[in-house]
Amino acid sequence: HVDRTAGALTVNQLGQLPAVTISYNLPPGVALGDSVTRIDQLKEQVGMPTTIGTSFAGTAKIFQDSLANQGLLIGGAILTIYIVLGMLYESFIHPLTILTGLPSAVLGAVVALRFAGMDISVIAVIGILMLIGIVKKNGIMMVDVALELRREGMSAVESIHKACLMRFRPIMMTTLAALMGTFPIALGTGASAELRQPLGVAV
């Protein structure tokens, strides 16, 4: 007995196994990271057999690969900063004092990106690294003055308080300069603005 049915004109293979490519376009206002997460959730809901393997390709795969290396990149940057500051101050404590502002800064950048509906892409990580440099610079400016005042005989509390007062204006000037420089990028104006926008939002 023979049944006449419609079949595929071509059979694609990936690694000598039959493969099917499913393409999709992102709707307006939906981030790539959210779509990747949603597709993973749909696979769980559908109850796909374990004999079927899935993988992303194209932009989604590039996004996943970049996410896998972002933590290592940021961690390496922070470790390098700590080593350099440790050599500069000849201390294990002062670099930690300078780096204490990094968690809140990184958290603020992540919240800003999520609020703007953007993924933590490679461009966003570059912005976070720039933000780490700005925060580190602020800490160095205060710690340098505080240590100098300590050598002059002031107490720890007095030297910290006076260092904050003395360095407030320079810190505000440099921070506002960086803010004004990245503000147009965050607004997303000009050619290829969508590519650079996460950098400005993160900073």
Backbone as a ProteinNet text record, in pm:
[ID]
protein_1_A
[PRIMARY]
HVDRTAGALTVNQLGQLPAVTISYNLPPGVALGDSVTRIDQLKEQVGMPTTIGTSFAGTAKIFQDSLANQGLLIGGAILTIYIVLGMLYESFIHPLTILTGLPSAVLGAVVALRFAGMDISVIAVIGILMLIGIVKKNGIMMVDVALELRREGMSAVESIHKACLMRFRPIMMTTLAALMGTFPIALGTGASAELRQPLGVAV
[TERTIARY]
85.7	0	89.2	60.4	140.7	50.5	91.6	18.8	97.4	28.3	91.6	77.3	188.3	187.1	291.9	276.7	374.1	494	611.9	733.6	825.6	930.2	1026.1	1103.5	1124.2	1200.3	1347.5	1397.4	1537	1543.4	1644.4	1666.9	1801.1	1797.5	1920.7	1981.8	2112.5	2183.5	2283	2300	2397.3	2471	2599.5	2675	2622.4	2584.1	2533.6	2398.8	2328.9	2196	2096.3	1973.8	1872.5	1849.9	1840.2	1827.9	1721.9	1656.5	1555.8	1593.2	1591.6	1623.2	1493.6	1474.4	1357	1405.1	1359.1	1399.9	1286.7	1323.4	1222.8	1279.5	1190.1	1226.1	1180.5	1259.1	1223.3	1114	1006	905.3	959.6	903.2	951.7	944.9	1051.9	1055.2	1095.9	1128	1167.6	1317.6	1388.4	1533.3	1568.4	1686.2	1731.6	1746.8	1799.7	1816.2	1683.9	1579.3	1447.1	1390.8	1413.1	1361.5	1432.7	1563.2	1638.3	1587.6	1565.2	1512.5	1373.9	1290.4	1153.7	1153.2	1240.5	1247.9	1292.2	1387.3	1428.8	1312.8	1231.7	1114.8	1012	993.3	897.8	939.7	1069.4	1116.2	1077.8	1084.3	1045.3	894.7	817.1	671.4	620.1	681.3	637.1	667.8	769.7	808.9	881	978.7	1053.5	1130.2	1126.2	1198.9	1348.2	1408.5	1551.4	1638	1579.7	1656.1	1672.9	1602.5	1611.9	1704.2	1806.6	1899.3	1870.9	1890.6	1865.2	1986.1	2002.6	2108.4	2071.2	2121.6	2097.5	2206	2172.3	2267.9	2254.5	2350.5	2343.7	2364.7	2283.5	2297.2	2271.8	2175.4	2144.8	2263.8	2333.3	2451	2563.7	2583.7	2685.9	2654.1	2525.3	2483.2	2513.4	2481.9	2508.6	2658.3	2738.1	2883.1	2940.5	2888.6	2937.9	2900.4	2781.2	2740.8	2831.6	2878.2	2961.2	3095.2	3143.7	3276.1	3271.4	3153	3144.1	3189.1	3146.9	3187.2	3337.9	3399	3544.9	3614	3558	3617	3613	3497.2	3484	3568.2	3566.2	3647.4	3795.8	3841.7	3982.1	4019.5	3927.7	3954.2	3967	3876.5	3881.3	4007.8	4045.1	4166.8	4290.1	4294.4	4407.6	4416.4	4301.9	4299.4	4350.2	4306.1	4348.7	4500.1	4555.4	4700.2	4777.9	4734	4803.9	4795.3	4677.7	4662.6	4742.4	4748	4827.8	4974.9	5024.9	5164	5184.2	5084.1	5096	5099.4	5007.9	4997.7	5077.4	5130.9	5204.8	5119.6	4994.8	4900	4794	4740.4	4629.2	4494.6	4492.5	4367.6	4321.2	4411.6	4371.2	4307.6	4357.3	4286.3	4143.2	4121.6	3985	3897.5	3955.1	3879.4	3835.8	3924.8	3893.3	3788.4	3793.5	3703.6	3568.2	3545.5	3417.8	3299.1	3323.6	3212.4	3170.9	3245.6	3215.8	3084.8	3051.3	2926.1	2803.1	2791.9	2674.8	2675.2	2794.5	2802.9	2760.7	2810.1	2773.9	2625.6	2573.9	2431	2347.2	2389.1	2316.7	2318	2431.1	2439.9	2347.2	2343.5	2257.2	2110.3	2073.5	1934.8	1897.6	1988.7	1961.8	1942.1	2023.5	2008.8	1876.5	1839.8	1712.7	1595.2	1605.1	1498.1	1480.7	1590.8	1585.4	1551.5	1534.5	1500.2	1615	1738.2	1856.4	1924.1	1990.1	2065.2	2202	2261.8	2399.7	2491	2505.1	2582.5	2729.5	2809	2951.3	2970.1	2889.3	2898.5	2861.9	2760.8	2722.3	2834	2902.9	3014.6	3126.8	3152	3252.3	3212.5	3083.8	3036.1	3054.2	3029.2	3048.4	3195.9	3285.6	3429	3468.9	3410.3	3435.8	3386.2	3268.3	3213.3	3303.3	3358.7	3451.8	3571.5	3622.8	3735.2	3700.4	3579.2	3537.6	3525.8	3461.2	3443.6	3578.8	3667.4	3801.1	3876.7	3863.8	3931.2	3883.2	3753.6	3700.4	3759.1	3767.6	3824	3970.6	4046.5	4189.1	4207.8	4127.1	4140.4	4118.6	4023.7	3996.3	4099.5	4136.3	4230.3	4367.7	4411.4	4541.4	4548.2	4445.5	4443.3	4431.5	4348	4330.6	4461.7	4536.6	4665	4765.3	4764.5	4854.7	4820.4	4692.3	4650.4	4683.6	4675.2	4712.3	4859.9	4943.3	5086.3	5116.3	5026.4	5044	4995.9	4941.1	4903.8	4755.6	4670.3	4526.2	4477	4364.3	4303.5	4238.7	4201.4	4143.1	4011.7	3925.8	3795.2	3812.5	3899.8	3922.1	3981.7	4077.1	4140.7	4042.2	3957.7	3857.4	3757.5	3711.1	3613	3670.9	3792.4	3853.4	3886.2	3928.9	3958.1	3832.8	3719.6	3593.5	3556.6	3575.6	3543.5	3637.5	3765.2	3862.3	3847.2	3807.2	3799.7	3659	3562.5	3424.2	3411.6	3465.7	3451.1	3524.9	3652.5	3716.9	3643.8	3592.8	3520.4	3393.1	3319.3	3196.2	3225.2	3333.1	3366.5	3399.9	3483.1	3521.4	3404.7	3323.1	3208.3	3104.6	3077.2	2981.5	3033.8	3165.5	3223.2	3201.7	3223.4	3199	3051.1	2964.8	2820.1	2774.3	2820.1	2780.6	2836.3	2952.2	3009.9	2933.9	2876.5	2804	2653.8	2604.6	2460.2	2407	2474.2	2424.9	2424.1	2521.3	2523.4	2403.1	2369	2254.7	2122.9	2115.2	1992.6	1971.1	2078.6	2064.3	2035.3	2107.8	2089	2204	2175.7	2278.8	2278.6	2369.1	2378.6	2431.2	2372.8	2411.7	2404.8	2307.7	2296.5	2259.7	2181	2137.7	2255.5	2363.4	2480.5	2552.5	2563.4	2640	2555.5	2424.9	2338.1	2358.7	2374.5	2397.2	2519.7	2622.6	2742.2	2707.1	2632.7	2594.5	2501.7	2407.6	2314	2388	2484.1	2559.2	2640.7	2706	2788	2700.1
-119.2	0	124.1	217.3	338	459	551.2	676.5	789.4	877.4	992.2	1112.6	1162.3	1276.1	1377	1501	1606.8	1591.3	1603.4	1593	1709.4	1716.2	1825.7	1811.6	1924.1	1922.2	1893.4	1944.7	1921.6	1882.4	1808.7	1768	1825.1	1919.6	1979.8	1890.3	1893.9	1814.4	1902.2	1869.9	1938.4	1832.5	1815.1	1709.1	1571.2	1550.6	1423	1384.5	1478.7	1455	1547	1500.2	1587.5	1711	1826.2	1951.7	2039.8	2118	2214.4	2349.9	2451	2587.4	2666.5	2723	2805.8	2948.9	3038.1	3178.9	3262.7	3372.6	3464	3604.9	3700.2	3841.1	3896.2	3985.2	4045.6	4149.8	4143.7	4250	4378.8	4491.4	4619.6	4622.7	4670.1	4685.5	4561.5	4452.5	4327.7	4308.9	4288.9	4271.8	4129.7	4115.1	3983.8	3886.8	3935.5	3848.6	3794.7	3878.8	3833.6	3727.4	3743.9	3645.5	3511.5	3514.9	3390.5	3318.2	3393.4	3333.7	3275.4	3346.7	3300.7	3172.1	3161.9	3040.2	2921.3	2942.9	2835.4	2791	2886.7	2852.1	2773.3	2811.2	2740	2595.5	2571.3	2433.2	2348.4	2407.4	2334	2309.9	2408.7	2396.4	2295.4	2291.7	2199.9	2055	2034.5	1898.4	1829.9	1897.8	1844.6	1718.4	1614.8	1490.5	1515.8	1436.2	1452.4	1412.8	1339.4	1299	1412.9	1522.1	1637.5	1741	1777.4	1879.6	2014	2119.5	2254.5	2343.7	2441.9	2540.7	2666.6	2778.5	2905.7	2929.5	3011.9	3048.2	3197	3249.1	3389.4	3484	3589.3	3692.8	3638	3547	3489.7	3410.7	3337.9	3262	3356	3462.5	3561.2	3622.4	3649.5	3705.9	3609.4	3481.5	3383.1	3367.8	3366.3	3354.4	3474.7	3592.6	3712.5	3710.8	3659	3650.3	3556.3	3450.9	3352.4	3410.8	3513.3	3568.9	3701.5	3756.3	3888.7	3888.6	3787.8	3781.7	3771	3689.1	3673.9	3804.8	3877.5	4003.8	4107.4	4122.9	4221.4	4180.6	4051.1	4004.6	4025.4	4000.4	4024.6	4171.1	4258	4402.1	4447.3	4399.3	4437.9	4384	4259.6	4201.6	4279.7	4319.7	4398.2	4532.2	4597	4725.1	4707.6	4599.3	4575.7	4555.5	4479.2	4454	4583.2	4663.5	4789.3	4884.3	4894.9	4983.1	4931	4797.6	4741.6	4774.8	4772	4810.1	4960.1	5039.9	5184.8	5226.8	5171.3	5211.3	5121.4	5010.8	4914.1	4869.6	4838.5	4799.3	4709.1	4617.7	4534.3	4597.1	4692.4	4749.8	4867.4	4958.4	5079.2	5048.6	4951	4918	4871.7	4795.5	4753.1	4872.4	4970.5	5091.5	5163.5	5170	5238.1	5161.2	5029.2	4946.2	4921.8	4973.5	4947.5	5010.2	5110.8	5173.9	5101.8	4998.4	4930.8	4851.6	4776.6	4699.2	4784.9	4896.6	4982.7	5044.7	5077.1	5135.8	5035	4911.9	4808.5	4775.6	4768.8	4742.2	4852.7	4977.1	5088.3	5081.1	5040.5	5027.5	4917.2	4804	4693.4	4733.1	4801.6	4846.9	4945.6	5036.3	5133.8	5064.4	4963.6	4889.9	4814.8	4751.8	4679.5	4775.6	4890.4	4990.3	5041.9	5052.4	5098.7	4986.3	4863.4	4751.4	4702.7	4712.6	4674.1	4553.3	4475.3	4359.2	4401.9	4314.4	4337	4283.2	4360	4319.3	4355.1	4327	4360.2	4511	4588.6	4734.2	4781.4	4718.8	4755.3	4723.1	4610.8	4575.1	4676.9	4725.9	4831.4	4954.8	4988.5	5100.3	5076	4952	4918.9	4930.1	4887.4	4901	5048.1	5132.1	5275.9	5330.1	5282.9	5325.8	5283.2	5162.8	5116.3	5209.5	5252.7	5346.5	5479.6	5529.9	5657.5	5645.5	5538.2	5519	5500.2	5424.6	5403.7	5535.7	5618	5748.1	5834.6	5832.4	5910	5862.6	5731	5677.4	5711.9	5706.5	5740	5884.9	5974.7	6116.8	6141.8	6072.5	6092.5	6022.5	5900.1	5824.1	5889.9	5944.1	6011.8	6126.3	6210.4	6325.2	6278.4	6177.7	6128.1	6072.4	6000	5946.3	6057.6	6160.1	6273.2	6345.9	6363	6428.5	6341.7	6210.9	6121.8	6135.1	6149.7	6167.2	6300.2	6396.1	6525.2	6524.1	6411.9	6399.7	6401.8	6413.3	6414	6273.4	6268.6	6139.2	6083	5955.9	5890.9	5956.8	5984.3	6044.4	6184.2	6263.6	6400.6	6402.1	6313.3	6311	6267.5	6171.2	6127.3	6238.9	6305.3	6413.1	6528.4	6568.2	6680	6641.2	6516.9	6471.9	6474.6	6435.4	6439.6	6582.8	6675.8	6815.8	6873.9	6840.8	6897	6840.5	6716.9	6651.8	6650.3	6709	6705.9	6776.8	6896.6	6972.8	6906.9	6865.1	6795.9	6668.9	6593.9	6471.5	6503.9	6605.3	6643.5	6694.8	6770.3	6824.6	6713.3	6618.8	6510.3	6415.1	6390.5	6301.5	6363.4	6492.3	6559.7	6568	6584	6585.8	6451.4	6342.3	6209.7	6188.9	6239.3	6225.6	6300.8	6423.5	6503	6444.1	6378.8	6318	6195.6	6120.3	5998.6	6020.2	6135.8	6161.7	6157.3	6220.7	6209.1	6065.1	5984.7	5843.8	5770.7	5801.2	5736.4	5774.6	5896.1	5938.4	5861.8	5809.4	5727.4	5805.7	5913.1	5992.7	5967.3	5979	5961.3	5822.7	5802.6	5674.4	5565.4	5447.3	5329.9	5360.9	5443.9	5483.6	5365.9	5270.9	5158.1	5073.8	5070.6	4991.8	5053.7	5187.1	5255.7	5292	5289.4	5338.6	5267.8	5134	5070.1	5123.2	5165.8	5220.8	5347.1	5437.4	5561	5537.8	5445.6	5416.3	5357.4	5268.8	5206.5	5309.6	5400.9	5502.3	5600.4
0	0	0	-87.1	-101.2	-83	6.6	27	-35.9	-105	-168.1	-73	-18.4	74.2	30.7	80.9	51.7	144.4	90.1	169.2	144.5	222.4	207.7	77.5	10.1	-114.3	-88.4	22.6	60.2	207.1	242.4	381.6	425	516.7	567.9	674.7	682.3	781.5	855.7	982.6	1067	1146.4	1118	1183.6	1148.7	1022.1	970.3	1029.7	1090.8	1145.9	1076.3	1054.4	994	1081.3	1018.1	1092.6	1028.2	1111.4	1067	1123.6	1040	1082.8	1098.9	1215.9	1244.7	1265.1	1181.7	1189.5	1247.4	1310.8	1365.9	1368	1365.7	1374.9	1508.8	1564.6	1692.5	1671.7	1750	1741.8	1801.6	1766.8	1820.9	1973.4	2034.3	2179.5	2256	2188.5	2255.2	2238.2	2349.7	2345.9	2303.8	2245.6	2199.6	2315.8	2428.8	2544.5	2596.2	2594.8	2639.6	2545.9	2415.7	2320.3	2335.7	2359.2	2379.9	2504.3	2611.7	2734.8	2712.9	2638.2	2612.5	2530.4	2432.8	2351.3	2436.4	2526.3	2617	2705.9	2750.1	2831.3	2750.7	2624.4	2539.2	2516.9	2506.3	2489.6	2610.1	2730	2850.1	2852.5	2809.4	2812.8	2710.6	2593.9	2488.9	2525.3	2606.6	2641	2527.2	2470.8	2356.9	2396.9	2314.7	2347.9	2366.1	2450.9	2478.4	2359	2264.5	2146.5	2046	2066.8	1977	2040.3	1969.9	2017.9	1952.6	2026.5	1975.2	2002.6	1918.8	1938.3	1862	1910.3	1843.9	1739.6	1642.6	1538.1	1510	1436.5	1397	1513.4	1517.1	1619.5	1758.9	1771.5	1902.8	1957.6	1870.7	1915.7	1957.2	1879.2	1915.4	2050.6	2074.4	2203	2317.2	2299.2	2404	2429.6	2323.7	2340.6	2414.8	2385	2453.4	2600.5	2633.3	2773.8	2851.5	2785.9	2855.4	2898.1	2828.1	2856.8	2931.7	2952.6	3013.5	3158.9	3235.2	3375	3389.9	3305.1	3308.7	3272.1	3175.3	3132.2	3243.9	3307.4	3415	3535.4	3569.5	3681.2	3657.5	3535.1	3502.1	3511.2	3469.2	3477.3	3622.4	3708.3	3849.9	3916.3	3884.2	3941.6	3897.7	3771.1	3721.9	3793.2	3811.6	3883	4025.5	4091.5	4230.1	4237.5	4144.7	4146.6	4124.5	4027.2	3998.5	4117.4	4177.8	4294.2	4413.1	4428.6	4536.6	4521.7	4398.9	4374.5	4396.7	4362.5	4377	4523.5	4603	4743.7	4837.4	4784.8	4866.8	4985.4	4955.3	5059.2	4997.1	5079.8	5035.7	5069.8	5163.1	5212.6	5127.6	5094.1	5021.6	4885.8	4808.9	4684.4	4708.3	4816.1	4847.8	4881.6	4952.4	4984.3	4857.4	4760.1	4634.5	4554.9	4561.8	4481.4	4546.2	4667.1	4734.4	4662.4	4580	4508.7	4382	4342.5	4216.4	4217.9	4324.8	4319.2	4293.8	4363.9	4343.5	4204.5	4152.5	4018.2	3911.9	3921.9	3824.5	3834.7	3958.1	3976.6	3913	3931.3	3869.9	3718.6	3660.2	3514.5	3463.6	3534.2	3492.9	3502.5	3611.2	3627.1	3517.3	3484.2	3377.9	3243.5	3214.8	3089.1	3084.3	3194.1	3198.4	3185.8	3251.4	3245.4	3102.9	3029.7	2891	2793.4	2844.2	2757.8	2672.9	2724.4	2647.2	2710.2	2626.3	2673.1	2724.8	2805.6	2850.4	2740.4	2634.3	2518	2537.4	2435.1	2440.8	2453.5	2380.9	2389.3	2529.7	2590.5	2727.1	2825.8	2805.8	2894.1	2881.5	2759.5	2742.6	2822.6	2820.6	2901.4	3050	3094.9	3236.6	3274.3	3185.3	3212.2	3221	3135.8	3145.9	3279.5	3321.4	3449.7	3564.9	3557.4	3660.6	3669.3	3554.5	3554.2	3618.2	3592.1	3651.2	3802.4	3848.2	3993	4061.2	3998.4	4055.2	4065.3	3963.4	3963.4	4079.8	4107.2	4219.5	4351.9	4368.3	4491.7	4508.1	4398.7	4405.7	4447.8	4393.6	4426.2	4574.9	4635.7	4778	4866.3	4829.8	4912.8	4913.6	4800.4	4795	4894.7	4895	4986.4	5130.6	5155.7	5292.5	5347.8	5268.4	5314.1	5341.6	5257.8	5279.7	5409.3	5436.5	5560.9	5682	5666.3	5775.9	5809.5	5706.6	5730	5798.1	5783.1	5849.4	5994	6039.9	6180.2	6208.4	6108.8	6131.7	6165.6	6234.6	6264.2	6137.7	6144.4	6026.6	5986.3	6084.6	6054.4	5997.3	6057.6	6009.6	5869.4	5844.5	5712.4	5604.3	5635.3	5537.2	5508.7	5616	5599.3	5517.8	5549.4	5477.7	5334	5312.2	5175.6	5089.1	5146.7	5071.3	5034.9	5129.7	5102.1	4996.6	5005.3	4912.2	4770.9	4760.6	4629.7	4570.5	4640.7	4590.7	4455.9	4445.4	4320.9	4204	4219.9	4106.8	4063.5	4161.5	4127.2	4050.3	4095.9	4027.4	3886.5	3870.4	3738.4	3639.3	3680.9	3590	3563.6	3667.1	3648.9	3556.3	3574.8	3487.1	3343.9	3328.9	3194.3	3124.3	3198.8	3141.2	3111.6	3201	3181.3	3057.4	3042.9	2926.9	2796.8	2806.7	2687.2	2640.1	2733.4	2696.5	2684.2	2726.1	2720.1	2576.9	2479.1	2340.7	2289.7	2334.9	2293.8	2351.9	2477.6	2541.3	2474.8	2419.1	2351.1	2221.5	2163.3	2043.9	1918.3	1895	1774.3	1677.3	1549.4	1448.5	1387.5	1292.5	1222.5	1315.4	1304.7	1386.3	1535.2	1574.4	1715	1804.2	1751.2	1833.1	1880.7	1802	1840.9	1958.9	1960.7	2065.6	2187.1	2173.9	2280.8	2414.6	2421	2550.9	2624.4	2551.2	2615.3	2692.9	2628.9	2695.6	2812.9	2799	2908.2	3027.5	3003	3112.6	3189.6	3118.9	3186.1	3260.6
[MASK]
+++++++++++++++++++++++++++++++++++++++++++++++++++++++++++++++++++++++++++++++++++++++++++++++++++++++++++++++++++++++++++++++++++++++++++++++++++++++++++++++++++++++++++++++++++++++++++++++++++++++++++

